[in-house]
């Protein structure tokens, strides 16, 4: 069978139900233990909450074999997402605690949710958990969401649309949170007296002459440009930024860590197949 069929949980269960010799191929493709797959071939097991919860604890991918109602169970879904945020692809309903855990691991998880249905309080909680969620296409023009994100991580200004990088209020908020974000402001704001003054002070402490001397130097204006790295003074905080765009910089004076960080700034503990997460509704 082709990769598409082999990765289909319904096809896999039918194949094992008809011939147990197909089990090794299903286990390898879906990365779920053989015992769970054999049990899931029984439709009653797919709706057995205790069994599904135990199976999910062994492997988050077991969630895909559960019944539609159990794939919307808050406890079961959260258990799966604790192991890997990509488990939200298999969920039919997702509560706020599950959303928070998913975006904490990787900002891209936000693309799996119906963001237009989020309340202001829910969006604020998600932004506090991982400000990088504003990089999702859904929030490209959401100025208030960007303002909240910059309140918690000024360096995210580098990913903002060009007109937002020329928005004085947004830039001032970013520079207040992290003076290094000054380098990502639009050229006209890098010459603004108030922006410069705020960039040269942090918490009432003036920057050193060497740090202040870098202020106002040109940087690339396109956040998607892969040109030379910006002249930001190396600092550990920048490790939260996109790895590919900053790999040209020496981020700190310590020994380099060759482990690639996740997009949220942490380390990934789950095995990923690098497929793009399902965006929106789930078809079963």
Secondary structure, DSSP 4 states (H G I P E B T S, - for coil): --HHHHT-HHHHHHHHHH-GGGHHHHHHHHT--HHHHHHHTSHHHHT-HHHHHHHHHH-GGGGGGS-TTGGG-HHHHHHHHHH-GGGGGG-S---HHHHHHHHHH-GGGGGGS-GGG--HHHHHHHHHH-GGGGGSGGGTT-HHHHHHHHHH-GGGGGGS-TTGGG-HHHHHHHHHH-GGGGGGS-TTGGG-HHHHHHHTEETTEEPPHHHHHTTT----S-TT--SSPP-PPP-GGGGGS-HHHHTTS---SS----SPPPTTSS---S----PPPP-S----
